[in-house]
């Protein structure tokens, strides 16, 4: 069985990097405007593929291209990945140290290519200089500036650590094996290491895709939560009174219609309590509209706090309020209205400074089969009018039909 030679290992590595570059390009096209750093991830795979392609052309092309340029591109690819990780996690990173690092690498490679040619030292130099870069990538991803990114970046950080460990092994293996005569055509343990590099490259691509998809899902969840909040706010604006926070007239009408439909199915008693703050105009005239608003809020708060859980209360308009009482006959609804009248009378608001007593009149009506919403409310309104005629601060049930 023939040995697995270096050229085969490197050729597979090149092909895998081109495939990874293609897949990363597709990801970049989709997400380039959403996340920073994705373009740098793409450059990493492109530089790796192009750099190794040029390296495989030796000895057909000059060493400057097959050695200096090829290895520089691969170093720059890893640096690009580092910058991408920093941008993706919104960490501020200066590019100057990386430029100086690359300059030192190029100078050292020029020296050990033209002045003192030594393939073994070049391998040690290349691998040794990649180790701190991958460790820095892992540091960025394991400790992002924004902690919300941490759960999405750990997988890629682990892949970076595995690269650092692999190149550390490569340094050790290269050192103990001694001088290398022809790197590309060598049959050595480095071929196996390069196959592991290929596998880690696939893992790195997968981890990057996982990291990006994790961010996408997190943003989708945030968007969903935001939209849910907006929908709740819109629903609140559509159904709640802006001053009191109680149901508005539109919502109360919907509730009445719903309760009438339930009445038609089950024929359980249904009542309305319509109430109005007595002498409200004089409150506005004597204390101002701000105090009038406070009196309105104070009154509906008392009604809401002391009504039954099954009842629905809201602001009908101006200083008028309405309570929908399902499964309640007119006797019980009248008794409840009387209880609310006493509570409101005994809990005077501070804003009127006891100079004017706040009282409320109540009209109560029971639903009759075939009544419309309008006639049902009108029936309660007539009862309220009678309570006002009796001198206010009173409760009056409707005596007649609501048809």
Kinemage of the C-alpha trace (Angstrom):
@kinemage 1
@onewidth
@group {chain A} dominant
@subgroup {mainchain}
@vectorlist {calphas} color= white
{ca unk a 1} P 0.000 0.000 0.000
{ca unk a 2} L 1.612 3.329 -1.070
{ca unk a 3} L 2.369 6.049 1.456
{ca unk a 4} L -0.036 8.959 1.652
{ca unk a 5} L 2.161 11.705 0.184
{ca unk a 6} L 2.200 15.404 0.995
{ca unk a 7} L 1.085 16.589 -2.444
{ca unk a 8} L -2.118 14.542 -2.193
{ca unk a 9} L -2.825 15.908 1.285
{ca unk a 10} L -2.229 19.483 0.152
{ca unk a 11} L -4.354 19.044 -2.979
{ca unk a 12} L -7.276 17.834 -0.868
{ca unk a 13} L -6.701 20.776 1.477
{ca unk a 14} L -6.855 23.215 -1.462
{ca unk a 15} L -10.075 21.701 -2.830
{ca unk a 16} L -11.717 21.792 0.595
{ca unk a 17} L -10.775 25.460 1.015
{ca unk a 18} L -12.262 26.358 -2.366
{ca unk a 19} L -15.501 24.615 -1.375
{ca unk a 20} L -15.448 26.419 1.982
{ca unk a 21} L -14.817 29.734 0.220
{ca unk a 22} L -17.801 29.127 -2.056
{ca unk a 23} L -20.091 28.305 0.866
{ca unk a 24} L -18.786 31.282 2.827
{ca unk a 25} L -19.397 33.532 -0.189
{ca unk a 26} L -23.037 32.417 -0.220
{ca unk a 27} L -23.299 33.246 3.485
{ca unk a 28} L -21.621 36.610 2.912
{ca unk a 29} L -24.120 37.453 0.187
{ca unk a 30} L -27.018 36.790 2.533
{ca unk a 31} L -25.685 38.377 5.728
{ca unk a 32} L -23.115 41.026 4.736
{ca unk a 33} L -25.371 43.910 5.734
{ca unk a 34} L -26.469 42.272 8.970
{ca unk a 35} L -23.224 41.317 10.731
{ca unk a 36} L -19.710 42.699 10.613
{ca unk a 37} L -16.784 40.384 9.979
{ca unk a 38} L -18.408 37.917 7.574
{ca unk a 39} L -16.374 39.312 4.680
{ca unk a 40} L -13.164 38.689 6.635
{ca unk a 41} L -14.228 35.082 7.240
{ca unk a 42} L -14.637 34.736 3.468
{ca unk a 43} L -11.171 36.225 2.869
{ca unk a 44} L -9.681 33.633 5.225
{ca unk a 45} L -10.821 30.713 3.082
{ca unk a 46} L -9.928 32.497 -0.174
{ca unk a 47} L -6.404 33.322 1.015
{ca unk a 48} L -5.889 29.763 2.253
{ca unk a 49} L -7.045 28.261 -1.047
{ca unk a 50} L -5.105 30.664 -3.287
{ca unk a 51} L -1.987 30.533 -1.119
{ca unk a 52} L -1.815 26.745 -1.135
{ca unk a 53} L -2.607 26.664 -4.873
{ca unk a 54} L 0.430 28.860 -5.527
{ca unk a 55} L 2.538 26.722 -3.175
{ca unk a 56} L 1.654 23.590 -5.146
{ca unk a 57} L 3.006 25.196 -8.321
{ca unk a 58} L 6.601 24.811 -7.149
{ca unk a 59} L 9.044 24.309 -8.743
{ca unk a 60} L 7.343 25.581 -11.910
{ca unk a 61} L 7.228 29.165 -10.594
{ca unk a 62} L 9.855 31.236 -8.738
{ca unk a 63} L 10.269 30.724 -4.990
{ca unk a 64} L 9.139 34.257 -4.298
{ca unk a 65} L 5.647 33.230 -5.398
{ca unk a 66} L 5.561 29.578 -4.304
{ca unk a 67} L 7.149 30.250 -0.899
{ca unk a 68} L 7.015 33.915 0.130
{ca unk a 69} L 3.708 34.968 -1.451
{ca unk a 70} L 1.960 31.635 -0.821
{ca unk a 71} L 2.770 31.502 2.902
{ca unk a 72} L 2.112 35.218 3.362
{ca unk a 73} L -1.359 34.778 1.877
{ca unk a 74} L -2.082 31.935 4.292
{ca unk a 75} L -0.866 33.993 7.268
{ca unk a 76} L -2.982 36.917 6.064
{ca unk a 77} L -5.942 34.541 5.798
{ca unk a 78} L -5.721 33.663 9.483
{ca unk a 79} L -5.269 37.350 10.352
{ca unk a 80} L -8.388 38.114 8.285
{ca unk a 81} L -10.270 35.524 10.304
{ca unk a 82} L -9.066 37.232 13.498
{ca unk a 83} L -10.311 40.618 12.303
{ca unk a 84} L -13.595 38.997 11.297
{ca unk a 85} L -14.024 37.492 14.764
{ca unk a 86} L -13.334 40.900 16.319
{ca unk a 87} L -15.851 42.663 14.075
{ca unk a 88} L -18.452 39.940 14.550
{ca unk a 89} L -18.245 40.317 18.340
{ca unk a 90} L -17.899 44.130 18.097
{ca unk a 91} L -14.468 44.192 19.678
{ca unk a 92} L -12.201 47.105 18.719
{ca unk a 93} L -8.911 45.735 17.400
{ca unk a 94} L -6.008 47.742 15.970
{ca unk a 95} L -4.730 46.513 12.590
{ca unk a 96} L -1.221 47.907 13.118
{ca unk a 97} L 0.066 44.982 15.253
{ca unk a 98} L -1.101 42.546 12.585
{ca unk a 99} L 0.654 44.564 9.868
{ca unk a 100} L 3.884 44.528 11.887
{ca unk a 101} L 3.433 40.810 12.598
{ca unk a 102} L 3.047 40.133 8.872
{ca unk a 103} L 6.118 42.250 8.118
{ca unk a 104} L 8.222 40.234 10.579
{ca unk a 105} L 6.938 37.011 9.012
{ca unk a 106} L 7.818 38.142 5.478
{ca unk a 107} L 11.285 39.291 6.544
{ca unk a 108} L 11.987 35.980 8.291
{ca unk a 109} L 10.753 33.958 5.320
{ca unk a 110} L 12.868 35.994 2.914
{ca unk a 111} L 15.901 35.325 5.086
{ca unk a 112} L 15.334 31.561 5.339
{ca unk a 113} L 14.473 31.310 1.644
{ca unk a 114} L 17.259 33.306 -0.020
{ca unk a 115} L 20.012 33.982 2.542
{ca unk a 116} L 19.959 30.805 4.648
{ca unk a 117} L 17.564 28.415 2.894
{ca unk a 118} L 16.001 26.057 5.435
{ca unk a 119} L 12.617 24.379 4.881
{ca unk a 120} L 12.479 23.015 8.436
{ca unk a 121} L 12.865 26.476 9.982
{ca unk a 122} L 10.254 27.881 7.590
{ca unk a 123} L 7.786 25.209 8.724
{ca unk a 124} L 8.609 25.954 12.366
{ca unk a 125} L 8.293 29.683 11.716
{ca unk a 126} L 4.980 29.379 9.855
{ca unk a 127} L 3.401 27.054 12.429
{ca unk a 128} L 4.845 28.880 15.430
{ca unk a 129} L 3.533 32.252 14.275
{ca unk a 130} L 0.043 30.852 13.675
{ca unk a 131} L -0.298 29.522 17.230
{ca unk a 132} L -0.605 32.936 19.002
{ca unk a 133} L -3.009 34.174 16.311
{ca unk a 134} L -5.372 31.244 16.819
{ca unk a 135} L -5.101 31.638 20.588
{ca unk a 136} L -6.067 35.298 20.210
{ca unk a 137} L -9.046 34.292 18.053
{ca unk a 138} L -10.149 31.890 20.788
{ca unk a 139} L -9.782 34.657 23.382
{ca unk a 140} L -11.951 37.006 21.303
{ca unk a 141} L -14.659 34.407 20.840
{ca unk a 142} L -14.672 33.016 24.376
{ca unk a 143} L -14.682 36.506 25.923
{ca unk a 144} L -16.604 38.783 23.540
{ca unk a 145} L -17.066 42.451 24.416
{ca unk a 146} L -20.830 41.924 24.454
{ca unk a 147} L -21.715 38.944 26.655
{ca unk a 148} L -24.830 38.269 24.552
{ca unk a 149} L -22.559 36.926 21.797
{ca unk a 150} L -20.823 34.401 24.044
{ca unk a 151} L -23.274 31.545 23.574
{ca unk a 152} L -22.964 31.809 19.776
{ca unk a 153} L -19.155 32.029 19.579
{ca unk a 154} L -17.938 29.207 21.812
{ca unk a 155} L -17.989 26.539 19.085
{ca unk a 156} L -15.796 28.620 16.764
{ca unk a 157} L -13.511 29.487 19.671
{ca unk a 158} L -13.059 25.762 20.321
{ca unk a 159} L -12.159 25.217 16.650
{ca unk a 160} L -9.527 27.971 16.934
{ca unk a 161} L -8.056 26.279 20.015
{ca unk a 162} L -7.890 22.997 18.114
{ca unk a 163} L -5.970 24.723 15.305
{ca unk a 164} L -3.527 26.152 17.842
{ca unk a 165} L -3.038 22.688 19.368
{ca unk a 166} L -2.537 21.093 15.934
{ca unk a 167} L 0.136 23.611 14.931
{ca unk a 168} L 1.827 23.082 18.279
{ca unk a 169} L 1.993 19.362 17.464
{ca unk a 170} L 3.333 20.257 14.021
{ca unk a 171} L 6.105 22.332 15.571
{ca unk a 172} L 7.077 19.392 17.775
{ca unk a 173} L 6.951 16.818 14.942
{ca unk a 174} L 8.929 19.051 12.571
{ca unk a 175} L 11.546 19.734 15.212
{ca unk a 176} L 12.192 16.075 16.088
{ca unk a 177} L 12.163 14.884 12.448
{ca unk a 178} L 15.067 17.116 11.459
{ca unk a 179} L 15.807 18.822 8.114
{ca unk a 180} L 13.313 18.639 5.207
{ca unk a 181} L 14.676 18.385 1.661
{ca unk a 182} L 11.487 18.813 -0.400
{ca unk a 183} L 8.360 19.735 1.520
{ca unk a 184} L 5.746 19.262 -1.234
{ca unk a 185} L 6.954 15.823 -2.328
{ca unk a 186} L 7.845 14.579 1.147
{ca unk a 187} L 6.308 11.441 2.609
{ca unk a 188} L 6.282 12.359 6.267
{ca unk a 189} L 4.040 12.627 9.328
{ca unk a 190} L 3.354 16.212 8.226
{ca unk a 191} L 1.053 14.777 5.540
{ca unk a 192} L -1.144 13.332 8.294
{ca unk a 193} L -1.055 16.662 10.131
{ca unk a 194} L -2.196 18.399 6.954
{ca unk a 195} L -5.107 15.980 6.679
{ca unk a 196} L -6.108 16.931 10.221
{ca unk a 197} L -5.774 20.576 9.129
{ca unk a 198} L -8.231 19.826 6.323
{ca unk a 199} L -10.696 18.278 8.758
{ca unk a 200} L -10.364 21.252 11.103
{ca unk a 201} L -10.977 23.588 8.164
{ca unk a 202} L -14.318 21.880 7.559
{ca unk a 203} L -15.053 22.119 11.286
{ca unk a 204} L -14.112 25.801 11.256
{ca unk a 205} L -16.510 26.518 8.399
{ca unk a 206} L -19.298 24.643 10.160
{ca unk a 207} L -18.621 26.487 13.411
{ca unk a 208} L -18.677 29.866 11.645
{ca unk a 209} L -21.992 28.991 9.979
{ca unk a 210} L -23.308 27.869 13.367
{ca unk a 211} L -22.127 31.140 14.931
{ca unk a 212} L -23.777 33.259 12.238
{ca unk a 213} L -27.006 31.248 12.332
{ca unk a 214} L -27.047 31.550 16.111
{ca unk a 215} L -26.871 35.328 15.814
{ca unk a 216} L -29.589 35.281 13.161
{ca unk a 217} L -31.877 33.224 15.390
{ca unk a 218} L -31.126 35.471 18.366
{ca unk a 219} L -31.984 38.563 16.319
{ca unk a 220} L -35.115 36.847 15.028
{ca unk a 221} L -36.190 36.121 18.605
{ca unk a 222} L -35.454 39.728 19.559
{ca unk a 223} L -37.436 40.956 16.552
{ca unk a 224} L -40.300 38.636 17.465
{ca unk a 225} L -40.283 39.911 21.048
{ca unk a 226} L -40.173 43.505 19.802
{ca unk a 227} L -43.061 42.919 17.415
{ca unk a 228} L -45.027 41.170 20.156
{ca unk a 229} L -44.431 44.175 22.373
{ca unk a 230} L -45.556 46.516 19.606
{ca unk a 231} L -48.667 44.414 19.003
{ca unk a 232} L -49.477 44.525 22.705
{ca unk a 233} L -48.936 48.277 22.692
{ca unk a 234} L -51.142 48.677 19.619
{ca unk a 235} L -53.781 46.488 21.231
{ca unk a 236} L -53.553 48.606 24.366
{ca unk a 237} L -53.964 51.786 22.328
{ca unk a 238} L -56.886 50.259 20.440
{ca unk a 239} L -58.728 48.913 23.485
{ca unk a 240} L -57.721 51.091 26.434
{ca unk a 241} L -58.666 54.634 27.348
{ca unk a 242} L -55.599 56.886 27.137
{ca unk a 243} L -56.394 58.739 30.375
{ca unk a 244} L -57.514 55.994 32.739
{ca unk a 245} L -56.078 52.810 31.234
{ca unk a 246} L -59.522 51.211 31.490
{ca unk a 247} L -61.329 49.723 28.502
{ca unk a 248} L -62.450 52.332 25.987
{ca unk a 249} L -65.891 52.598 24.405
{ca unk a 250} L -64.934 50.519 21.362
{ca unk a 251} L -63.701 47.627 23.486
{ca unk a 252} L -66.700 47.783 25.815
{ca unk a 253} L -69.035 47.592 22.811
{ca unk a 254} L -67.183 44.461 21.667
{ca unk a 255} L -67.543 42.974 25.157
{ca unk a 256} L -71.275 43.726 25.222
{ca unk a 257} L -71.734 42.072 21.807
{ca unk a 258} L -69.772 39.048 22.985
{ca unk a 259} L -71.844 38.756 26.156
{ca unk a 260} L -75.071 39.092 24.176
{ca unk a 261} L -73.927 36.223 21.943
{ca unk a 262} L -73.237 34.141 25.029
{ca unk a 263} L -76.637 35.098 26.439
{ca unk a 264} L -78.283 33.899 23.212
{ca unk a 265} L -76.541 30.528 23.598
{ca unk a 266} L -77.093 29.992 27.320
{ca unk a 267} L -79.815 32.489 28.293
{ca unk a 268} L -78.011 33.466 31.463
{ca unk a 269} L -78.907 36.932 32.827
{ca unk a 270} L -76.823 39.896 31.688
{ca unk a 271} L -76.809 43.415 33.114
{ca unk a 272} L -75.245 46.795 32.382
{ca unk a 273} L -74.391 49.429 34.965
{ca unk a 274} L -73.961 52.915 33.529
{ca unk a 275} L -72.654 55.569 35.904
{ca unk a 276} L -71.825 59.244 35.716
{ca unk a 277} L -69.888 61.589 38.018
{ca unk a 278} L -72.298 64.102 39.526
{ca unk a 279} L -71.772 67.824 38.878
{ca unk a 280} L -68.590 67.132 36.942
{ca unk a 281} L -68.763 70.451 35.089
{ca unk a 282} L -68.517 72.347 38.366
{ca unk a 283} L -65.438 70.282 39.312
{ca unk a 284} L -63.758 71.377 36.088
{ca unk a 285} L -64.895 74.980 36.594
{ca unk a 286} L -63.751 75.164 40.228
{ca unk a 287} L -60.527 73.162 40.094
{ca unk a 288} L -59.507 72.991 36.441
{ca unk a 289} L -59.401 70.196 33.892
{ca unk a 290} L -56.292 68.613 35.435
{ca unk a 291} L -58.186 67.969 38.649
{ca unk a 292} L -61.168 66.811 36.603
{ca unk a 293} L -58.956 64.210 34.926
{ca unk a 294} L -57.713 63.063 38.333
{ca unk a 295} L -61.290 62.676 39.563
{ca unk a 296} L -62.128 60.565 36.506
{ca unk a 297} L -59.082 58.361 37.080
{ca unk a 298} L -59.787 58.093 40.809
{ca unk a 299} L -63.375 57.008 40.150
{ca unk a 300} L -62.609 54.318 37.562
{ca unk a 301} L -59.791 53.016 39.765
{ca unk a 302} L -62.271 52.517 42.618
{ca unk a 303} L -64.753 50.815 40.307
{ca unk a 304} L -62.085 48.517 38.874
{ca unk a 305} L -60.716 47.633 42.296
{ca unk a 306} L -64.109 46.734 43.796
{ca unk a 307} L -65.975 45.122 40.907
{ca unk a 308} L -66.120 41.362 40.558
{ca unk a 309} L -63.468 39.566 38.529
{ca unk a 310} L -66.095 38.446 36.033
{ca unk a 311} L -67.269 42.020 35.392
{ca unk a 312} L -65.733 44.288 32.755
{ca unk a 313} L -65.487 48.022 33.407
{ca unk a 314} L -64.524 50.848 31.088
{ca unk a 315} L -64.870 54.517 30.287
{ca unk a 316} L -67.903 55.111 28.127
{ca unk a 317} L -67.105 58.747 27.423
{ca unk a 318} L -66.343 61.958 29.298
{ca unk a 319} L -67.220 61.345 32.948
{ca unk a 320} L -69.376 58.291 32.170
{ca unk a 321} L -68.363 54.708 32.971
{ca unk a 322} L -69.948 51.368 32.188
{ca unk a 323} L -69.774 47.945 33.822
{ca unk a 324} L -70.764 44.753 31.999
{ca unk a 325} L -72.071 42.152 34.451
{ca unk a 326} L -72.479 38.674 32.940
{ca unk a 327} L -74.523 35.990 34.730
{ca unk a 328} L -76.112 38.691 36.905
{ca unk a 329} L -79.773 39.627 37.260
{ca unk a 330} L -80.949 43.178 37.838
{ca unk a 331} L -81.400 42.731 41.594
{ca unk a 332} L -77.796 41.668 42.109
{ca unk a 333} L -76.497 44.297 39.672
{ca unk a 334} L -78.434 47.000 41.531
{ca unk a 335} L -76.997 45.828 44.834
{ca unk a 336} L -73.499 45.908 43.388
{ca unk a 337} L -74.076 49.426 42.019
{ca unk a 338} L -75.226 50.548 45.467
{ca unk a 339} L -72.091 49.066 47.012
{ca unk a 340} L -69.898 50.913 44.484
{ca unk a 341} L -71.805 54.164 45.121
{ca unk a 342} L -71.061 53.894 48.843
{ca unk a 343} L -67.386 53.104 48.217
{ca unk a 344} L -66.945 56.108 45.903
{ca unk a 345} L -68.753 58.403 48.333
{ca unk a 346} L -66.570 57.267 51.234
{ca unk a 347} L -63.265 57.478 49.298
{ca unk a 348} L -62.979 61.111 48.292
{ca unk a 349} L -60.029 62.134 46.060
{ca unk a 350} L -57.322 64.328 47.595
{ca unk a 351} L -57.258 66.637 44.589
{ca unk a 352} L -60.599 68.325 45.425
{ca unk a 353} L -59.342 69.148 48.940
{ca unk a 354} L -62.777 68.253 50.386
{ca unk a 355} L -64.166 71.512 48.963
{ca unk a 356} L -66.489 69.568 46.698
{ca unk a 357} L -67.784 66.094 47.362
{ca unk a 358} L -67.447 63.622 44.493
{ca unk a 359} L -70.459 61.348 44.045
{ca unk a 360} L -71.677 59.110 41.237
{ca unk a 361} L -75.137 58.229 39.943
{ca unk a 362} L -75.910 54.749 38.573
{ca unk a 363} L -78.405 53.332 36.092
{ca unk a 364} L -78.880 49.551 35.846
{ca unk a 365} L -80.469 47.579 33.006
{ca unk a 366} L -80.998 43.871 32.356
{ca unk a 367} L -80.750 42.474 28.854
{ca unk a 368} L -83.933 41.301 27.165
{ca unk a 369} L -83.859 38.801 24.308
{ca unk a 370} L -83.745 40.544 20.946
{ca unk a 371} L -82.322 43.831 22.219
{ca unk a 372} L -79.525 45.517 20.297
{ca unk a 373} L -76.387 46.893 21.902
{ca unk a 374} L -77.695 50.420 21.371
{ca unk a 375} L -81.075 49.740 22.970
{ca unk a 376} L -79.422 47.872 25.867
{ca unk a 377} L -77.158 50.840 26.634
{ca unk a 378} L -80.029 53.286 26.095
{ca unk a 379} L -82.063 51.398 28.672
{ca unk a 380} L -79.260 51.807 31.240
{ca unk a 381} L -78.910 55.464 30.233
{ca unk a 382} L -82.595 56.098 30.921
{ca unk a 383} L -82.195 54.560 34.361
{ca unk a 384} L -79.160 56.793 34.951
{ca unk a 385} L -81.204 59.837 33.926
{ca unk a 386} L -83.839 58.914 36.500
{ca unk a 387} L -81.119 58.616 39.168
{ca unk a 388} L -79.971 62.145 38.284
{ca unk a 389} L -83.549 63.394 38.504
{ca unk a 390} L -83.855 61.940 41.999
{ca unk a 391} L -81.113 64.238 43.201
{ca unk a 392} L -77.962 62.394 42.089
{ca unk a 393} L -75.734 60.078 44.160
{ca unk a 394} L -78.344 57.389 43.616
{ca unk a 395} L -78.881 53.997 41.964
{ca unk a 396} L -81.885 53.358 39.739
{ca unk a 397} L -82.760 50.072 38.011
{ca unk a 398} L -84.537 50.119 34.676
{ca unk a 399} L -88.163 49.114 35.123
{ca unk a 400} L -89.066 48.374 31.534
{ca unk a 401} L -88.027 46.559 28.377
{ca unk a 402} L -84.770 47.338 26.613
{ca unk a 403} L -86.171 46.636 23.137
